[in-house]
Every structure is written in C-alpha cells, then in structure tokens.
Amino acid sequence: MTGFHLAQVNVGRMVAPLDGPELADFVAQLPEINALADGSPGFVWRMVDDGGADATAFRPDDNDDMLLINCSVWESVEALRNFTYHTDHLRVLSRRREWFHRMAEAYQALWWIPAGHRPSVAEAMERIAMVREHGPGPLAFTFRDPYPAPARTAQA
C-alpha cells in the first residue's frame, strides 16, 4: 500500500441533450452501472452532483453545454481496468458512439492522488489538459501508458 489512490476522469460530448430520446437508453442504464462501480473491488469514490445519483448535471466547460464528465477514485489501475473492461460496464462502453461524438483530443486521464483526496471538476479537467498538451506522463496518463503510484515519502 502506497498511501495513494488512482483518480480517473473521462469526458464525452453528447450527440443530443441529456433529456432527449437519443440518450434515453444511456440515462436509463446509469443507476445500474453506477451501482456496479460502487460495489466493485477497489472502488473508492465517484463524483456526484447535488442530486447525489451521478455527475450528469456538471458541465465541465462553460462554453460546451454538451460535455459530460465522469470522475472516480480507485485503489489501483488494475481495479479500474477490471471494472472498465471485465464487467457489464463494457456492454455500455461498447455503445458509446451511439450517445457521444468521437473526440479528436484526449478525453481521459488517470493520476495518483493521496488516499482520501477527492478531485474537483477543475482538477480533473486540468489532468485531461495535461494529457492533451504534453501526452501521458507521471502527472496525467492513460490506460495505454500507466505510471506507478508515487513511493510513500519517509515520515519522521
């Protein structure tokens, strides 16, 4: 145990308003997928808006009302990878092109945080910007190019 957890953020630009028929199936599956995440091994926390069920009320870019954000914290890259690609989450992920436009720029970032820290929308968007501007590195990376958790600093 290093004293660090893995934060993840991903954003997506909706093909239509969240309350429109085009996203109805996506919205209908949110409670199930969020509950699956909440109960997954290695899950720590996920960002929720004032409604408390999910983060769909957040708009991380003041100039883009169609951009949604998802942010969560996990014990490890492996725990997040298992949830993402080895649970029913994959079924929903495989349909993302029905609900979200393909993004030319990076739409995901992973980074290590001290255990107990909860990222803000602004912090999460800064990490995506790091990947977009500099590529993966120890401060913001992707599943394809993961970095290990920082070593625990010696305490006096």
C-alpha positions in Angstrom: 0.0 0.0 0.0 1.5 3.3 -1.1 -0.9 5.8 0.5 -2.1 6.8 -2.9 -5.3 6.1 -4.9 -5.9 6.3 -8.6 -8.2 9.1 -9.9 -9.8 8.8 -13.3 -11.7 11.3 -15.4 -13.3 10.9 -18.8 -15.4 13.4 -20.7 -17.8 12.9 -23.6 -19.7 15.3 -25.9 -23.3 14.1 -26.2 -24.9 13.7 -29.6 -28.1 15.3 -28.2 -29.4 16.8 -25.0 -29.3 14.5 -22.0 -33.1 14.5 -21.7 -33.7 13.8 -25.4 -34.7 10.4 -26.8 -31.3 9.8 -28.3 -29.7 9.4 -24.8 -32.7 7.8 -23.1 -31.1 4.3 -23.1 -27.8 5.7 -21.8 -29.6 7.6 -19.0 -31.7 4.5 -18.1 -28.5 2.5 -17.5 -26.7 5.0 -15.3 -28.2 3.7 -12.0 -27.2 0.1 -12.8 -23.7 1.0 -13.9 -23.1 3.4 -11.0 -24.2 0.7 -8.6 -21.9 -1.8 -10.3 -19.0 0.6 -9.8 -19.9 1.4 -6.2 -19.8 -2.4 -5.4 -16.7 -3.2 -7.4 -13.5 -4.4 -5.8 -11.1 -1.5 -5.4 -13.7 1.3 -5.8 -13.2 4.2 -3.5 -15.4 7.2 -4.6 -17.2 8.7 -7.6 -18.1 12.3 -8.3 -21.8 13.1 -8.0 -23.7 16.4 -8.5 -26.1 17.9 -6.0 -28.7 15.3 -6.9 -26.4 12.7 -5.5 -27.0 10.0 -8.1 -24.5 10.8 -10.8 -22.5 13.7 -12.3 -24.7 14.4 -15.3 -25.6 18.0 -14.0 -22.0 19.1 -14.2 -20.8 20.9 -17.3 -17.0 21.0 -17.0 -16.7 23.5 -19.9 -18.7 26.7 -19.6 -18.5 27.0 -23.4 -19.9 23.5 -24.1 -23.3 22.5 -22.7 -23.0 19.1 -24.4 -19.9 18.0 -22.5 -20.4 15.5 -19.6 -17.8 14.4 -17.1 -17.2 11.2 -15.1 -14.7 11.1 -12.3 -13.9 8.4 -9.8 -11.2 7.1 -7.5 -9.9 3.5 -7.3 -7.4 1.7 -5.3 -5.3 0.8 -8.3 -5.1 0.8 -12.1 -5.9 -2.9 -12.1 -9.1 -2.3 -10.1 -10.3 0.4 -12.5 -9.3 -1.7 -15.5 -11.2 -4.7 -14.2 -14.3 -2.6 -13.7 -14.0 -0.9 -17.1 -13.3 -3.9 -19.3 -14.4 -7.0 -17.3 -17.8 -6.2 -16.0 -21.2 -5.2 -17.6 -19.7 -1.7 -17.9 -18.1 -2.9 -21.1 -21.5 -3.5 -22.6 -22.4 0.1 -22.1 -18.9 1.3 -23.1 -19.2 -0.5 -26.4 -22.2 1.6 -27.2 -20.6 5.0 -26.5 -20.7 6.0 -30.2 -24.5 5.9 -30.1 -24.5 8.6 -27.4 -21.2 10.5 -27.7 -19.3 12.1 -30.5 -15.8 10.8 -31.3 -13.4 13.3 -29.8 -10.2 14.1 -31.7 -8.4 15.2 -28.5 -7.7 13.2 -25.3 -10.9 12.6 -23.3 -9.5 10.6 -20.4 -6.8 11.0 -17.8 -5.6 8.9 -14.8 -3.5 10.3 -12.0 -2.4 9.4 -8.5 -3.8 11.2 -5.5 -3.2 10.9 -1.8 -5.6 8.5 -0.3 -8.6 10.5 1.0 -8.4 13.3 -1.6 -11.5 13.9 -3.8 -10.8 15.6 -7.1 -12.8 18.6 -8.2 -14.2 19.1 -11.7 -11.5 21.8 -12.3 -8.7 19.4 -11.2 -10.0 16.6 -13.4 -10.2 18.9 -16.4 -6.6 20.1 -15.7 -5.4 16.5 -15.9 -7.1 16.0 -19.3 -5.5 19.2 -20.4 -2.1 17.8 -19.4 -2.6 14.7 -21.5 -3.8 16.8 -24.4 -0.9 19.2 -24.2 2.1 17.0 -23.1 1.0 13.4 -23.7 1.0 10.8 -20.9 3.4 11.4 -18.0 3.6 10.8 -14.3 1.1 13.6 -13.5 -1.6 12.5 -16.0 -1.6 9.3 -18.0 -3.8 6.8 -19.7 -4.6 3.1 -19.5 -2.3 2.6 -22.5 0.6 4.4 -20.8 0.2 3.9 -17.0 2.6 5.2 -14.4 3.2 3.6 -11.0 2.0 5.2 -7.8 4.5 7.5 -6.2 6.6 6.0 -3.5 5.5 6.8 0.0 7.6 9.6 1.5 9.5 8.8 4.7 7.8 10.2 7.7 9.7 11.4 10.8 
